[in-house]
Amino acid sequence: MKYYSGSMAELEAKVAHQLSRKRFEHCLRVRDYAQKLAIQNKIDSEQAAVAGLVHDYAKERSNAEFLAVISAKHLDPDLVNWGNPVWHGIVGAEIIKDELDITDSLILQAVRDHTTGAGANMSKLSQVIFMADYLESDRDFPGVQAARTITDEDLGQGVRFQVVHTLAYLAKNERPIYPKSLTTYNYWVTQ
C-alpha cells in the first residue's frame, strides 16, 4: 500500500487490536463510506480508506496517555482543558504517526480535523473523513438521510450541514465548544 508499509489486512489487525469490537466495526464502516465519498469527489480512495480506518485509532486511550503525548510533543497547551472528543483526533494523529508509521500529511490532518473540522484550510480528504464519520451506514439520527443526500450532491454542503447541526446540538445541550469548531462553523456557514 502507498500510505502504509503493510497490507490493508495488516493495518486492520493493528487497529482492531487497539479498539473494542464495536469501535473497530465503526472504523470499518467509516473506511467504506470514505472510499465511496472519495470516488464521488475524485480523490485518492486508498488514502481515504487508510484515513477512515485509522481515524479513531486512539479513541479508547486513557486520559493520562493523551496528556503525556500533549506534553511530550509540545502540542497546544490549551488541549489539556479538553477531553477525549477533541484529543482522539488532534492527539490521536500523533499516536498514529508514532505507532503505525503513517506519515502522509493529508491523512494525519484528516484525523486531526475529523472531530472539530477546520475552516478554509479543510482539504477534500479532511472533508471526506469528517462526513464519513458522521454518515457511516450504522448512523441513525434525525436528519441523517437528508445529510447523506446533501453530501452525495455536494461534499462542501454536507460539511456545512454537519457543522451547523453539531454546533446547534452542543449549544442546546450546554456543552463547551472547542475554539477550532467555532472557526469551522464561522467559515462553513457562509459557504
Disulfide bonds with the S-S distance in Angstrom:
none
